[in-house]
Amino acid sequence: MSSCTFICSRFSIDGIYPPLILAINARRLGMDATVFFTFMGIQAILKGKIKKAKFIPPGFLGAIPGIPTLITWIMKKMMERAEIPPLEDLLEMARLEGVKFVACKLTVDMMGLKEDDFIEGVEIKTAEEYLRVAKECQINMFI
């Protein structure tokens, strides 16, 4: 069976949507799909945290107070009109469709997280364990 992995390292709308959408579509094509969450991206799989993801514009705009919140609101309205599911629904959809969620052990240790901090179905693996899976994949993407 074909397989793929996607790395999610950012806790932002534009950092979480792509790996989830690609992983869901890979599953629908009959592929095994894994999303490896590391650094700030790991927050996406912490219980109750995904709703807090924002869009942070690049450059100085992202540093202006209130701008990320305003742009996040605008983007969510645009996605709603385009019938794109909210992140929390997309995450659940991916889980139900069999996408594997892997939390980076180094990040888990660095942030002092525990297994029960995560949503259902998350595995904690070292970079080496992830790479053993990735080396057998046809597609590996760092998004």
C-alpha positions in Angstrom: 0.0 0.0 0.0 1.2 3.5 -0.8 1.9 5.8 2.2 2.7 9.4 2.9 3.7 11.6 5.8 3.2 15.3 6.5 5.0 17.4 9.1 3.0 20.1 10.9 5.3 22.5 12.8 3.2 25.7 13.1 0.2 26.4 15.2 -1.6 28.7 12.8 -4.5 28.3 10.4 -2.2 28.2 7.4 0.1 25.7 9.2 -2.6 23.2 10.2 -5.0 23.1 7.2 -2.6 21.9 4.5 -1.3 18.7 6.3 -4.8 17.7 7.4 -6.4 18.3 4.0 -3.6 16.4 2.2 -3.7 13.5 4.7 -7.5 13.2 4.4 -7.2 13.1 0.6 -4.4 10.6 0.8 -6.6 8.3 2.9 -9.4 8.7 0.3 -7.0 7.6 -2.3 -6.3 4.4 -0.3 -3.0 5.5 1.1 -1.7 5.3 4.7 -1.3 8.8 6.0 0.6 10.2 9.0 0.8 13.7 10.3 3.9 14.3 12.5 3.3 17.3 14.8 6.3 19.0 16.1 7.3 22.3 17.8 4.4 24.8 17.9 2.3 22.5 15.6 2.0 20.1 18.4 -0.6 22.4 20.0 -3.1 21.4 17.3 -3.5 17.9 18.9 -3.7 19.1 22.5 -7.2 18.8 23.9 -9.3 21.9 23.4 -6.5 23.9 21.8 -7.2 23.8 18.0 -10.0 26.4 18.3 -7.3 28.9 19.3 -5.3 28.7 16.1 -5.0 32.0 14.3 -3.7 33.3 11.0 -0.5 35.4 11.8 0.3 37.6 8.8 4.0 37.7 7.9 6.2 40.7 8.6 5.3 43.7 10.7 1.5 43.2 10.3 1.6 40.1 12.4 3.2 42.1 15.2 0.5 44.8 15.3 -1.9 44.1 18.2 -5.4 43.0 17.0 -4.4 42.4 13.4 -4.0 38.6 13.7 -7.4 38.4 15.4 -9.1 40.5 12.7 -7.5 38.6 9.8 -8.3 35.3 11.5 -12.0 36.4 11.7 -12.0 37.4 8.1 -10.4 34.1 7.0 -12.8 32.1 9.0 -15.7 33.9 7.4 -14.2 33.3 3.9 -13.8 29.6 4.7 -17.3 29.4 6.0 -18.7 30.9 2.8 -16.6 28.4 0.8 -17.9 25.6 3.0 -14.5 24.6 4.3 -14.9 22.9 7.6 -13.4 24.6 10.7 -10.1 23.1 12.0 -11.7 21.2 14.9 -14.1 19.4 12.5 -11.3 18.8 10.0 -9.1 17.3 12.7 -11.9 14.9 13.8 -12.6 14.0 10.2 -9.0 13.1 9.6 -8.9 11.0 12.8 -12.1 9.2 11.7 -10.8 8.5 8.2 -7.7 6.8 9.7 -5.0 9.5 9.5 -2.4 8.7 12.1 -1.4 11.5 14.4 2.1 11.4 15.8 3.5 13.8 18.4 7.2 14.5 18.4 8.7 13.1 21.6 11.4 15.8 21.8 8.7 18.5 21.7 6.5 16.6 24.2 9.5 16.4 26.6 10.5 20.0 25.9 7.0 21.4 26.6 6.5 19.1 29.7 3.4 17.4 28.1 1.9 14.1 29.1 0.0 11.5 27.1 -3.4 12.6 28.4 -2.8 16.2 27.3 -3.5 15.0 23.7 -6.7 14.2 21.8 -7.7 10.6 21.2 -5.5 8.5 19.0 -2.2 10.4 19.2 1.0 8.4 19.4 4.2 9.8 20.8 7.3 8.9 18.7 10.9 9.9 18.5 12.3 11.5 15.3 14.0 8.2 14.6 10.8 6.3 14.9 9.1 8.8 12.6 11.9 8.5 10.0 11.6 4.7 10.0 8.0 5.2 8.7 8.9 8.1 6.4 11.7 6.3 4.6 9.3 3.7 3.3 6.8 6.4 2.1 6.2 7.5 -1.5 5.4 11.1 -0.3 6.9 13.1 2.5 6.1 16.8 2.9 7.2 19.4 5.3 4.5 22.1 5.1 
